[in-house]
Amino acid sequence: MSRRRVLLLAGLAVLLVALFVVATGTGGGDRGDPRDAGAVRWLGRLAGGGAEVDPATVRADCDREGDTLRVVGGCVLRVADPGGLRTLVLRGPGRFTVTAPAPGDADLTVRDEVEPGDDGQAVARIAVDGATEIAVSCPGGAACVVTIATS
């Protein structure tokens, strides 16, 4: 084999190893959010923006101050069409429930009771690919605070 081919193959091998490292990430073993994986996060930054829903495109039928919602019993969020698959991120200091339609053509409604994690925050990530309504409710019909977040 010529020296040029050997160098080309060695360069290709280094590139493949680098792509593998980026794709698998170098984080600590948290398997919770696949978007935290190295390649997805890196490609998202490279594309120039997040894949999250802009909080300004979300309307709510409950009290709202900025991006913070005061939910008493329940609240319906109306998300404008984001123009592609995006993630609506909701955070709160306490437990809350989210009910949303599955994205795409699936005739399925997903319900999740979100509990605070080790950091004291309950986080819900809802896939949205068009204009949709998402129901948020508090345990026992009580009041809770939920923030529409960007990450």
Buried (B, 14 or more C-beta within 10 A) or exposed (E): EEEEEEEEEEEEEEEEEEEEEBEEBEEEEEEEEEBEBBBBBEEBEEEEEBBBBBBEBBEBEBEBEEBBBBBEEBBBBEBBEBEEEBBBBBBBEBBBBBBBBBBEEEEEEBEEEBEBEEEEBBBBBBBBBBEBEBBBBBEEEEEBBBBBBEE
